[in-house]
Structure formats: C-alpha cells, structure tokens
Amino acid sequence: MKILGIGNAIVDVLCKVSDEFLINNSLTKSTMKLVDEVEFKKLLSSLKIEETISGGSVANSIVGLSQLENEVGFIGKVSNDELGQKYEEGLDKEKVKYLYKKKDEQIPTGSCLILITPDSERTMCTFLGTAGKINDNDISEEDIKNAEMIFLEGYLWDEGDPRKAFDKAITHSKKVAMSLSDLFCVERHKSNFLDLVKNKLDIIFANEKEILSLIDAKKFTEVISFSKEIKKNVIITRGEKGAISINQNEISEIEAKSDLKIKDLTGAGDLFAAGYLHGVINNFNVKDCLIKGTELSSKIIQKIGARI
C-alpha cells in the first residue's frame, strides 16, 4: 500500500449560513470548534442540510489519492450505527481500503457541521463522537508496516488514547506525513506539535497562520529559516499567495490559480495535500508536487463539499 491515512472518521453535514448566524452563535469564522452532541443538534435544528458525506481531513486526502489511482487505506473509528455504515460505504465506493472493524460503541459516530458563509469560507463545529476515542488497539502494527507512508492529521492528536494511537503509528512507520489541520489545534497542542514537527515527522503540511503560530513568528522569513533548520519537507499553503515547499535547503514556490469561481473552501488543504503526496509517491520533482496540489485544491473550491 502506498499511503495509509489515520484520522478522525467524521460524517460531514454541509449547510449554508449567514455571517450573522456565526455571530449569534459565538462562532469564529474559518476555525473548527469542538462541540458536544447537544450543541451540535441545537445548531443543526434551524438549518437546511445541503449535503451529507463521509469526511474527515485525512480521509478527504486519502479519497483524493485513490481517485488518482493510488493504492491507499484509511483507519478511523466509527460506531456500528447508521452513520458508521454510511461512512464505510462512502470509502468503499471510492476504492479506499477501510482498515477498521466497526463495533457497537456507547458513543455514536462523529459528525462535523460545516457552515458555509457567502464568502465561501467554512466554519466547523465538530462532535467527535467515537472518532475521538481511537486508541492504539484500533491500529494494526502490520497495517502500518505494510504502508510506504502514513498520513496523520492534527485534529486526531489529543492526550490519552488518541496520543497512544498516534505514537504507535509513528513508531512502526517507514515515513510520516502530517497536517497541522487548524489554528485551533496548533494553539491547543503547541509544544507537542513542535516536538512532532522537529523530531518525528518527515513531511509537514500547514497553512501560513498555523505555522506562524506554531513557532511564534511575526514574519514569514522566520518560517523559512525554521524550516531549513529542521531539515524536513515543510509545505505551506498561503491562500492567494500560492504555496511554498521548503525541503532541506531547496525552496520551491507556486502561484495560486486565478479567475476561479469559488463556491466553498472546504477541503482545499486536504486536496492540496492529496495532490502533493501523489507527486511524492510517484517520484515527481518538488515543483510538480506543488502543481498537482494546486490543481486539486483549485478543483475542490469550485464545488460544494470536500470530495471531487
């Protein structure tokens, strides 16, 4: 298997909202907030659902890689309930090997309410459900060793059982890529993420805000210096400024595509990572990895949802 993704198995529920809705519910635009089941249902009660689809950050990337005809798999915890069944069916349909055997859990399958404002930004309210209870027993050492690379998400990292799952995956892997996922995650787990980036990861995906926060930098030149110093492959998406890859001392940049009819920014980073990793596992040069990442992210933001 080329890449095994490990992440939160979340069913995405997409709804269009006004900026006023975010203000009235004390939500910060373009961020992810963890909510309990009660708050999730309360927020959803007044909204019209546009689409429901199997989601999760790394799962979106893995589906993108599968659509590019790479052999990939995914591990994420769901319950043996209706949403869990739909989740597994969604991955099977996309020819992704789902390497988790679902069981009857006390906590239901996780859901993410994706609120899309008129400017196409997405604000997420996530009820992790049983996804947040993943542990080292849910991950097979053999599955990790059978993959050329594992791909992890910052959303998954948390103290306790999820951290044990994370550590087990990294310990037995040949190569590790990870997305920092969200500014919320970086600020919540800064010291641990910094340790991961410096000492345990080979490929790191972040957007500009996330990486600046991680190293407490004021200027982007500090990010470049830091990335060179740690001698990893650090890939940073910069919105309208494009994307940059700092691999050891090699710096490659690409401009963002213009004249796009943007509908929804959900999944832009996930599909960028899919395109870039497709390049890595198929021996593209760094510039072509950036081109493929930009191609996929440009496609996804011109439609609703995080799946092409």
Sequence and secondary structure as in RCSB ss.txt:
>XXXX:A:sequence
MKILGIGNAIVDVLCKVSDEFLINNSLTKSTMKLVDEVEFKKLLSSLKIEETISGGSVANSIVGLSQLENEVGFI
GKVSNDELGQKYEEGLDKEKVKYLYKKKDEQIPTGSCLILITPDSERTMCTFLGTAGKINDNDISEEDIKNAEMI
FLEGYLWDEGDPRKAFDKAITHSKKVAMSLSDLFCVERHKSNFLDLVKNKLDIIFANEKEILSLIDAKKFTEVIS
FSKEIKKNVIITRGEKGAISINQNEISEIEAKSDLKIKDLTGAGDLFAAGYLHGVINNFNVKDCLIKGTELSSKI
IQKIGARI
>XXXX:A:secstr
  EEEE   EEEEEEE  HHHHHHTT  TT EEE  HHHHHHHHTT  EEEEEEE HHHHHHHHHHHTT  EEEE
   BSSHHHHHHHHHHHHTT EE    B  SS  EEEEEEE TTS EEEEEE GGGGG  GGGS HHHHHTSSEE
EEEGGG  TTHHHHHHHHHHHH S EEEE   HHHHHHSHHHHHHHHHHT SEEEEEHHHHHHHTT SSHHHHHH
HHHHHTSEEEEE GGG EEEEETTEEEEE    S      TTHHHHHHHHHHHHHHTT  HHHHHHHHHHHHHHH
TTSSSS  
